[in-house]
Amino acid sequence: FHPDHRNPSLHVVILTRGSPSRSILRLLNSVKYRGTTTYLDGDVVSTKDLIRANAEAAEHFFIVADPMTSNPEREDSHNTLRALAIKQYVYSRGGKKATISIQMLRHESRGTYFDSVKVADIARATSEHNGEKSTVQDQVICLDELKLSLMAQGAGIRSEEHTSELQS
């Protein structure tokens, strides 16, 4: 919804299990998002729920990880399966390429994700483009990598107070 994207016809569908939290309800009921956002209680592994969400017409899918999970490996595996379910559904309905931005908790899950979806995307591209293979356009955002990157950037920065103590 950022103004830089200049897409007034943008509509967002949130498909997740359970009722929305109070903060999400406030957001959904705000004047800014009321007409452009739909919240559905469901799961992307359910064909019925993907039909309700009109997933075959979507341009982009976002899969968000639960950072509070007790089992990050299982969360990443489930999210990979969600991505595959979306791709399978979109492709089976004749939809365009299912581009996904997925959040992973563990760095190791990135390779597994791309290995899993690459086969589906290449098979689809091959059938549509007479044998031309296309690369996967998906984006994996790994929380572990972001944390490590921020820590590495912070490791080289010293406060002025600490620097003056070292010089004394």
N, C-alpha and C positions, 0 to 999 in steps of 0.2 A: 504493500500500500504506500510505499514511500513515493513522494512526488517525482523523484528522479526517474522512476520507471514509466511514467506517463501512460498508464494503462487504465483509463476510466472504466472499462468494462470488466475489470478483474473481479472475480468472485472466488472466495476461499471457502472450502469445505473442510471442517475439522471432523474426522472420523476416529473416535476413540471409545473405549469401554467406559461406561458409567456416566453419571450426571456431571455437568460442569461445576467447578468450584465457584464460590461467590465472586472471586476476582474475575474469572472468565465470564460469568454471567453479566457483571458490570460492563465488561468490555463488549460483549455481544449486544448488549442493550444500548450502548452508546450511540449517539446520532451518527458518528463517523463510520461505524462498522455495521450498524443494524441491517442495512440493505445489501451489504456485500459479503456477509459471512454467515455460514450455516453450520450449526453444530449437530452432529448425528451420533447417537449412541450405537456403536457397532464395532466391527473388527474387519480389517482389510483381508483377512484370510477367508471371509465369508462372501461368496459370490452375490448373495442377496444384498449385503451391505454395500458392496461395490456398485451394484446396479442403482441402489438408492442414492449413492453419491455421484452418479453419472461419471464414473472414473474414466471411461473410455474417451471422454471429451477433455480430460484434464491435460494441461501442458506440462505440469511439473508436480512431483510428489515429494513431501518432506516426511521423513520418519525420524521421530525424536526419541532418544533413549531416556530411560529412567535412571538418573545419576544416583538415586538413593537405593537402588537394588542391592540385595545381599549377594547376588551372583552375577557379576558383570559379563562373564563368558556366556552364560545362558541368555542374558538380555541381548547381547550382540548377535547370538545365533538366531534368536526369535526375530530380531529386526531384519536379518538377512532373509529369513523365510517370508517375512511380510513383503519385502521388496520383490522376491520371486513371485509371490502370489499376485502382486499388483501387475508385474510385467506379463505374467501368463494371462491374466484376465484381459488386460488392454490388448495384447496381441491376438488373443482368441476372438475378440470383438472387432478386429480389423482397425483398431485405433492406431494412431501414430506412435512413434517410439516413446516408451515410458521412461522419461528422465527422472532420476531420483536423487535427492540430497538426503543422505542418511547420517545420523549421528551415531558414532560408535564409542564405547567406553574404553576399549583396549586397543592398543596399536596393532596387535597381532591379528585382529579381526579384519583389518583393511584388506589384506591379501586374500583371505577366505572369501570376503564379500565379492571382490572383483573376479576371482576364479569362478564363483558360483553364477554371477549374472552375465559374465562374458559369453558363455555358451548360448544363453537365451538371446542375447542381443545380436551375436554374430549369425545365429540361425535365422533370425528375423530379417536382418540386413541382407543376407544372402538370398533369401526368397524374394525380397523386394527389388534388389539392385543387380540381378543377373550375375551373382557370384562375387560382387564387390564386397569386401569386408569393411565394416566400419568399427571404429573404436568405441568403447563404452564412454558415454558422456556423463555418467553419474559422478556425484561428488560425495566423498566420505570425509566427514568432519570428526576427527578423533579427539576426544576430551583429554586422554592421556598426553597426546602430542602437544595440545594447546597448553596444558599445565607445565610440561617440561620446557617448552619454548619460553613461556613467561618467566619461569624460574631461571633459565639460562640468561635471559636478557637482564634480569634483576641482579644476577651474581656479579656482573661487572660494574655495577653502580654502587658508589659509596656515598654516604651522606657527607656534607661539608664538615660536620662536627667530627666524624670519624677520621676524615682525611687530615684535619689539622692536628689531631692527637697523634697520628702516625708521623707527621713531620716534626713534632716536638722532641 
